[in-house]
Amino acid sequence: MKLSTVLAALLALPAIVVAADTRPNILYIMTDDHAAHAISAYGSKLIQTPNIDRIGKEGVRFANCFVTNSICTPSRAAILTGKYAHINGVPVFNRFDGSQPTVAKYLQKAGYHTGMIGKWHLGSDPTGFDYWNILPGQGAYYDPVFITAEGNKKHTGYCTDLIGDFAIDFMTDRPKDKPFFLMCHHKAPHRPWQPRADKAAKWDKIEVPEPATFNDDYTGKTDAAREATMRIDKHLTPGDVKQKPPEGLSDADLKKWKYQRYMRDYLACVESVDDNVGRVLEYLDKNGLAKNTLVIYTSDQGFFLGDHNWFDKRFMYEESLRMPFLARWPEAIAKPAVSDAMIINVDFAPTMLAAAGEKVPDDMQGKSFLPILKGETPADWRTSMYYRYYHYPADHAVQPHNGIRTKTHKLIHFNKLDQWELYDLVKDPREMKNVYADLAYAGIVKELKAEMAKLKSDLKDEDQFAQELPKTSVNPKKK
């Protein structure tokens, strides 16, 4: 047979077309202890964060995103599993069981190239990731050690910048025939708030405004507020403020001085995060990846920035409960928007799976808010959320508590004390007046207690950790 005849026959065969993988890349950026009120997109009077803001301006900013247990390790476990602490087994700083299903494992099985970079803080090695490069425990701000599957390596430089470098390297070196899922977790702005030298010098010249509740004396609140050991005036350490205070200051002036030292370093750390968010967004733009990449920016919980005279988190009060959440996906989010819909951190995994076209497992307790990202809030979307905090007495003597938040009210029960607080969030958004004993709110108390009991039952919270908590350990094993 002539060669020309063979070629003609081959050309006559139907073409086999391999469809391009059109599923979105997912870039999940999370900081540690970054309060929403330290982001200018959320109206912050403390700092400008143009790169973080850009995600919301080109996508969706969620005004009511909340954590289910305001502490680092439990929030990370909830985000990975889509389940509350009493189900995923991480109520405090205990080791995460990496054999259980996670969003990373589901996406990896679905064909995504998966990566985890930065602060892991879950005690066990990451599973479900094709590549991981994590900090041991809390990690260090300067010249940090990172752990990979091959072992430990000390790097020269500033941790926030290094995490930005590693994220860009991961996206550059990825298999080009697969979508990627990258969890990029910054250490900053976690305590001890050690900024890069140039940022520290800049912020040392800035006077940071004090919050309206800076001098809260906890009148009307339960004993829990007075017992907590995270006050600006009493509990910031010399290592936190890093300078010897001027001599002769009054108690009030010393408190103000400590606040300035704390906040300048905290905000300087945030500024480095914002710079590195800008770097990864620029990488996506320059490499043609921006249009079909779902970019998420959030933090593992909120944080007190002098509010109620506190630093740290843990309490169910707004500054600690509220998480920033901004998302951009030009391929699917047509118009920039601000959503008032109530989302919680156990919703993150279901949403990312849904964005990838995957079925959300029935045992995940969160719900996908992909429709909200696309501009359609379901008619039956939640109007209340359930919270539970366990970690007592370490590290800041915050009493165990659970509670419920609706659009208008918040009810908190401090379990060991058997004391209650109720806040009218419409009349008292700063939560300065506990109205639990006010007879005018008796009907609301009854309704909220019934709703809290229903949520508790629906979520299968059977007080699994009320009496005895797991032993705590957060350091990944050394290689």
QUIVEN-V938085 format. One record per pair of residues at least 6 apart in sequence whose C-alpha atoms are under 7 Angstrom apart, sorted by the first residue. I is the first residue (numbers start at 1). J is the second residue. If there is no record, write none. Layout:
BEGIN
I;J, I;J
END
This chain:
BEGIN
21;178, 23;179, 23;356, 24;179, 24;292, 24;293, 24;294, 24;356, 25;179, 25;180, 25;181, 25;292, 25;293, 25;294, 26;180, 26;181, 26;182, 26;293, 26;294, 26;295, 27;181, 27;182, 27;183, 27;293, 27;294, 27;295, 27;296, 28;182, 28;183, 28;184, 28;295, 28;296, 28;297, 29;183, 29;184, 29;185, 29;296, 29;297, 29;298, 30;184, 30;185, 30;186, 30;297, 30;298, 30;299, 30;300, 31;185, 31;186, 31;187, 31;188, 31;298, 31;299, 31;300, 32;186, 32;187, 32;188, 32;189, 32;190, 32;299, 32;300, 33;189, 33;190, 33;299, 33;300, 33;301, 33;302, 33;303, 34;189, 34;299, 34;302, 34;303, 35;302, 35;303, 35;319, 35;323, 35;324, 36;42, 36;302, 36;322, 36;323, 36;324, 37;43, 37;44, 38;44, 38;46, 38;47, 39;47, 39;48, 39;49, 40;47, 40;48, 40;49, 40;53, 41;53, 46;208, 46;209, 49;271, 49;274, 51;274, 51;275, 51;277, 51;278, 52;274, 52;277, 55;326, 55;327, 55;328, 56;326, 56;327, 56;328, 57;336, 58;328, 58;336, 59;327, 59;328, 59;329, 59;333, 59;335, 59;336, 59;337, 60;326, 60;327, 60;328, 60;336, 60;337, 60;338, 60;339, 60;373, 61;325, 61;326, 61;327, 61;337, 61;338, 61;339, 62;325, 62;326, 62;338, 62;339, 62;340, 63;338, 63;339, 63;340, 64;322, 64;340, 64;341, 64;342, 64;343, 65;322, 65;323, 65;324, 65;325, 65;342, 65;343, 65;344, 66;321, 66;322, 66;323, 66;343, 66;344, 66;345, 67;75, 67;301, 67;321, 67;322, 67;323, 67;344, 67;345, 68;344, 68;345, 68;386, 68;387, 68;388, 69;75, 69;387, 69;388, 69;389, 70;301, 70;313, 70;314, 70;315, 70;320, 70;321, 70;389, 71;301, 71;313, 71;314, 72;300, 73;92, 73;93, 73;121, 73;122, 74;85, 74;90, 74;91, 74;92, 75;300, 76;300, 77;88, 77;90, 78;84, 78;85, 78;345, 78;346, 79;345, 79;346, 79;348, 79;349, 80;102, 80;103, 80;349, 81;101, 81;102, 81;103, 81;349, 82;346, 82;347, 82;348, 82;349, 82;350, 82;364, 82;365, 82;366, 83;346, 83;364, 83;365, 83;366, 84;346, 85;91, 86;461, 86;464, 90;96, 91;390, 92;390, 92;391, 93;472, 93;473, 93;474, 94;123, 94;470, 94;471, 94;472, 94;473, 94;474, 95;122, 95;123, 95;124, 95;472, 95;473, 95;474, 96;122, 96;123, 96;124, 98;124, 98;126, 98;127, 103;349, 103;353, 104;114, 104;128, 104;129, 105;128, 108;114, 108;128, 111;178, 112;178, 112;179, 112;180, 112;181, 113;130, 113;178, 113;179, 113;180, 113;181, 114;129, 114;130, 114;131, 114;180, 114;181, 114;182, 115;129, 115;130, 115;131, 115;132, 115;181, 115;182, 115;183, 116;129, 116;131, 116;132, 116;133, 116;182, 116;183, 116;184, 117;132, 117;133, 117;134, 117;163, 117;167, 117;183, 117;184, 117;185, 118;133, 118;134, 118;135, 118;163, 118;184, 118;185, 118;186, 118;187, 119;134, 119;135, 119;138, 119;185, 119;186, 119;187, 120;134, 120;135, 121;137, 121;138, 121;474, 121;475, 122;474, 123;473, 123;474, 123;475, 123;476, 124;476, 124;477, 125;476, 132;148, 133;146, 133;147, 133;148, 134;146, 134;147, 134;148, 135;145, 135;146, 135;147, 136;146, 136;147, 136;475, 136;476, 137;474, 137;475, 137;476, 141;158, 141;159, 141;194, 142;157, 142;158, 142;159, 143;154, 143;155, 143;156, 143;157, 143;158, 143;159, 144;154, 144;155, 144;159, 145;152, 145;153, 145;154, 145;155, 146;152, 146;153, 146;154, 147;153, 151;479, 152;479, 158;196, 160;186, 160;188, 160;272, 160;273, 161;276, 163;186, 164;276, 167;184, 168;280, 188;269, 188;270, 189;266, 189;269, 189;270, 192;240, 193;265, 193;266, 193;269, 194;265, 194;269, 195;265, 195;268, 195;269, 199;268, 200;265, 200;268, 203;264, 203;268, 204;264, 208;260, 208;263, 211;306, 211;307, 213;307, 213;308, 214;306, 214;307, 214;308, 214;309, 215;308, 215;309, 216;308, 216;309, 218;225, 218;226, 220;433, 220;434, 221;421, 221;434, 222;419, 224;398, 224;399, 227;397, 228;396, 228;397, 228;398, 229;235, 229;396, 229;397, 230;310, 230;311, 230;312, 230;396, 231;309, 231;310, 231;311, 232;255, 232;258, 232;259, 232;306, 232;309, 232;310, 232;311, 233;255, 240;262, 241;258, 241;261, 241;262, 259;306, 284;290, 291;329, 291;330, 291;331, 292;329, 292;330, 292;331, 293;329, 294;327, 294;328, 294;329, 295;327, 295;328, 295;329, 296;326, 296;327, 296;328, 297;325, 297;326, 297;327, 298;323, 298;324, 298;325, 298;326, 299;323, 299;324, 301;320, 301;321, 301;322, 301;323, 302;313, 302;319, 302;320, 302;321, 302;322, 302;323, 303;311, 303;312, 303;313, 303;319, 303;320, 304;310, 304;311, 304;312, 304;313, 304;319, 304;320, 305;311, 313;320, 314;320, 314;389, 314;398, 332;374, 333;373, 333;374, 342;382, 342;383, 346;365, 346;366, 347;366, 347;367, 347;368, 350;360, 350;366, 350;367, 350;368, 351;368, 351;369, 351;370, 353;359, 353;360, 354;360, 354;368, 354;370, 355;370, 371;377, 383;406, 383;407, 384;404, 384;405, 384;406, 384;407, 385;404, 385;405, 385;406, 386;403, 386;404, 386;405, 386;452, 386;455, 387;402, 387;403, 387;404, 388;401, 388;402, 388;403, 389;400, 389;401, 389;402, 390;400, 390;401, 391;400, 392;398, 392;399, 392;400, 399;414, 400;414, 400;415, 400;416, 401;412, 401;413, 401;414, 401;415, 402;412, 402;413, 402;414, 403;411, 403;412, 403;413, 403;452, 404;410, 404;411, 404;412, 404;452, 405;411, 408;424, 408;425, 408;426, 409;423, 409;424, 409;425, 410;422, 410;423, 410;424, 411;421, 411;422, 411;423, 411;448, 412;420, 412;421, 412;422, 413;419, 413;420, 413;421, 414;420, 420;436, 421;434, 421;436, 422;434, 422;435, 422;436, 423;431, 423;433, 423;434, 423;435
END
